[in-house]
Amino acid sequence: MTPPPSRPSAIETTSLTKRYGDQVAVDSLSLCVPTGTVFGFIGPNGAGKTTTIRMLMNTLRSTAGSARLLGLDVACHRAELRRRIGYVPELHFIHRWMRVSDAIWFCRSLHRTWNDRRCRELLDIFELDPNKCVRQLSKGMVAKLALLLAVAHEPELLILDEPTSGLDPLVREEFLDGVLRTVCTGDRTVLFSSHVMSDVQRLADRIGIICGGRMLVDSRTDELVAGTKRVRAVVSNDTPLERLPAGTVWHAVRHREWLFTVHRFSPATIDELRDSYPVENLEVHDLALEDIFKDFIKGRRGAA
Amino acid sequence: MNALLWKDYRVNRLVLLTGLVLLLAPLVAFCTLNAVSQWRYGQPIFPWPAALSFASVLSLLLSCITLTLLGGAAFACERCDRSAEFLAGLPATRPQIIASKVVIAVGTGLVIWAVDLLVFFVIVPYSGEMGPETVENFANFRTKMLPMLAAMSFSMFGAAWFGSSFLPSHNIAAGLAFGFPVLVFGILRAVEFVLEQREFAVDWLPTVLAVLGLAGFLGGILIYARRVEP
């Protein structure tokens, strides 16, 4: 019996690197996002998210490595990929003199697969006035227009670079609802970067944490949240900590109290600690995604 | 392609309007002055052929400003206000983007020159009796001024276009291009001094400017076509 064909990756990078002189913005990033995945790309400011996205969009030349979107090399199939991808950047630079209807007509003229019905639906959902100039729109409305323009041609892959940054919670909610209603269906793939962990946890079924240009973790959201635990151990005397438990991403020692954040936590972690040290008390806590993110970043910075 | 042409027209609308004013202002000014003088005093201030030929030469000279602004704005204007990043996310190919900008910039240049040459070579001879001085000026323009003006316009446009293909601001690209013919003339004068060859700079200036203008234009296209960044 022949095995079922494996789903091709929508996004695949191999040792993707970007250097600015001695500064490494993205360091040998290898990423694989399967088709149909909503991938949350998170990291602190200056982590390399936007640089990575710009290299994926081929608006920034990589120093080394390669990137493929929908099976095509980004450097060789620029126009073809633009037809099949929707892109919403962090800052929206739609010509400010364009009216909403002009911007729609302009993008429609360049996309063969433009869906007028979907476009009208989105205009209604987002309550965008076609006669208004872009410069008259609020930041939230421009973000919605950018999303409309990015999805009305029904892209196979949608890339959102911090699309909700600077938006108030209400507009952010409406924007994310728009993404959920229009894109996160079927076989569409979404990559979005964000600082808002609640958004990421709500949308993403896979999460990548990047820091200092390096991917720290790339995991399913449920596995990451369920499998990362905070372990608090109190030892009986001032025993020195000699070896960190397997999977520790961050730790702190405060006299007799030891704190560990352990990725891919298992009962063996507890056994390991109990066997190696005179543990008086040991507690295991669940962590929210925000705490997991912070601990990964703190751990990475501590190690650096 | 129509969408790109419309967008480029709209982006350059102010420069195109400026170009129209600079094209028509000398002609309208001289014609108005002569017409008012004819009406009030029974004769024009300048003979009509002299007034029209001078106006069209002035208009051609002013077209250098329009063409330099258009060349500078070609790519860098949208890079400066970052609307190029919006275009970079859309499936317009680089050749399409370049073609649209060439049509707007080169088309405008051709229209300006066509109008001025039409005035000079078609309307001026029919506008009245040309005195011996006007005939001499006319011949002088045809053989010396016209090639020089054409080369200067094209070199300024080419330099601005070249700068626009990679510089972050259209103002820098246009600003540098305005000084370009002066720089080239200075270099030619230096060569003239070294070679001890009289009139070398003046003789060679149109040719050198035209070649450099063409090189700038083609170089700008090549740089923008190969560039990854918007």
Chai-1 contact restraints between the chains, C-beta under 6 A:
chainA,res_idxA,chainB,res_idxB,connection_type,confidence,min_distance_angstrom,max_distance_angstrom,comment,restraint_id
A,T59,B,A88,contact,1.0,0.0,6.0,A-B,restraint_1
A,T59,B,P230,contact,1.0,0.0,6.0,A-B,restraint_2
A,R61,B,V228,contact,1.0,0.0,6.0,A-B,restraint_3
A,A79,B,P91,contact,1.0,0.0,6.0,A-B,restraint_4
A,A79,B,T93,contact,1.0,0.0,6.0,A-B,restraint_5
A,R82,B,L90,contact,1.0,0.0,6.0,A-B,restraint_6
A,R82,B,P91,contact,1.0,0.0,6.0,A-B,restraint_7
A,R83,B,P91,contact,1.0,0.0,6.0,A-B,restraint_8
A,Y87,B,G89,contact,1.0,0.0,6.0,A-B,restraint_9
A,F93,B,R82,contact,1.0,0.0,6.0,A-B,restraint_10
A,F93,B,S83,contact,1.0,0.0,6.0,A-B,restraint_11
A,F93,B,E85,contact,1.0,0.0,6.0,A-B,restraint_12
A,F93,B,F86,contact,1.0,0.0,6.0,A-B,restraint_13
A,I94,B,F86,contact,1.0,0.0,6.0,A-B,restraint_14
A,H95,B,S83,contact,1.0,0.0,6.0,A-B,restraint_15
A,F106,B,A3,contact,1.0,0.0,6.0,A-B,restraint_16
A,S109,B,A3,contact,1.0,0.0,6.0,A-B,restraint_17
A,L110,B,L90,contact,1.0,0.0,6.0,A-B,restraint_18
A,L110,B,P91,contact,1.0,0.0,6.0,A-B,restraint_19
A,L110,B,A92,contact,1.0,0.0,6.0,A-B,restraint_20
